[in-house]
Amino acid sequence: MVLEKYKNLLKNYLQSKDETALYRADQFSKQSLQQEISPDEIVQIHIDAMQDLYPDLPEDMRLSLHFLLETMISYGIAHHEFRALREKQLELKYEIEVAANMQNTLLNTVIPDVEELDIGAVSVAAQQMNGDYYHFIQDHRNVGVAVADVIGKGIPAALCMSMIKYALDTYPDNLSSPKTILKLLNRVVERNVEPGMFITMFYGFYNDEDHSFHYASAGHEPGLFYDASSDSFEKMETKGIVLGVEENTSYQQYSKILSVGDMIILFTDGVTECRRGDQFIQTEEILDIIKQYIHMSAQEIVDHVYRYFERLQDFDLRDDFTLIILRRNS
Amino acid sequence: MMSKHFQSCIPIQKEWDIVAARQQGRDIAKKIGFGSVDQARIATAISELARNIYLYANKGQICFDYLEDMEHKGIKILALDEGPGISDISKVMEDGYTTSGGLGAGLPGIKRLMDHFDIDSEEGKGTEVIIEKWLR
């Protein structure tokens, strides 16, 4: 059946020698692929067709075609292997998708709706699963914010993040004390994560009454403080070792008072280590972009900054990217 | 020994013996009535098995037999060696994993060429592979 079809197409081409016939060969090739006919089988079909069309094919020609068939056998095997591997890859991809969805459900966080703060957040995974993590806690009119980054990315990093979230959930009484939160989490990470895996984390707590923002950092990328009155940015330098290295570590706590219009800008190294070609971008560039959109809402700012950096990296993120802005509204 | 039940055997020691095994297999396949593609596939499978013996076991044999039931005919091939054996058979049966550095069909390739494939191996004792192909 396939042979008959091929024979007709070949005959047609030998007579007409035109592009239409070659186009048909192209179609035939695609159909054969769908029917899982391997390259060596095509050669066999060609041989059979030639023998039908030219019963007096010279012996040398006949043998040479057979020789060609022998050299194609390994390509046939490789073809079948490729198909099997592709199926397996699709299966894996599907499984990772399921895991990524589950991660989203597990790590789901809602941006607090409080009068005084305008909050925006964006977090995008470089691969299917995100190794960055942010979490908001609303405590009456106060807001807790956590940003963490596992060194490494992909599935192991993502798994690690669920642990941070659930540990955080178990300390409701300490949420207003960033240094205590980090100290407690450090112990959890140190006990449960294999050596060589580290987590950087920033935790801050905004107090609605005195407009203070208390924070502590475990080796995390320093955040930025935007002073609206002077229209200037300031790095929120902190000290503190990454989570999971030393069992008993204390963290220093810092604080800022937010006036109306002031912003706290938090991110992961996926932002600061954005590259243009093979050069890291400068912090100033981040500030320039933020300034450009500063009249917008916090969510609009982070979305625009993300889109800018996405384009900068040719829409192919190298690292997970998380950016959060808290601005005092009133 | 397993090989006693087989019609004929070719000892594999030198690279040249691989060719002899291929020839024997192809002759039998032709006699049974296999077409050129199947003949070539059977020869390739034999090549692969014989090469494994030549490269990793130094010494072994490839044996051949005819298969026949009520409706079909087929060929049965045994590869036997007393080489180092395979410690993790599942691993070598995985696609993309070949001991010969990525070249050749590997065992999964052979399995795909055939209708039946069975392997038994013990570390330090040797490996035994049986393959069968039926004429359709």
Chai-1 contact restraints between the chains, C-beta under 6 A:
chainA,res_idxA,chainB,res_idxB,connection_type,confidence,min_distance_angstrom,max_distance_angstrom,comment,restraint_id
A,D40,B,V37,contact,1.0,0.0,6.0,A-B,restraint_1
A,Q44,B,V37,contact,1.0,0.0,6.0,A-B,restraint_2
A,L69,B,A40,contact,1.0,0.0,6.0,A-B,restraint_3
A,E70,B,A40,contact,1.0,0.0,6.0,A-B,restraint_4
A,I73,B,A40,contact,1.0,0.0,6.0,A-B,restraint_5
A,I73,B,T44,contact,1.0,0.0,6.0,A-B,restraint_6
A,I77,B,A105,contact,1.0,0.0,6.0,A-B,restraint_7
A,I77,B,G109,contact,1.0,0.0,6.0,A-B,restraint_8
A,H80,B,R112,contact,1.0,0.0,6.0,A-B,restraint_9
A,E81,B,D95,contact,1.0,0.0,6.0,A-B,restraint_10
A,A84,B,D95,contact,1.0,0.0,6.0,A-B,restraint_11
A,L85,B,D95,contact,1.0,0.0,6.0,A-B,restraint_12
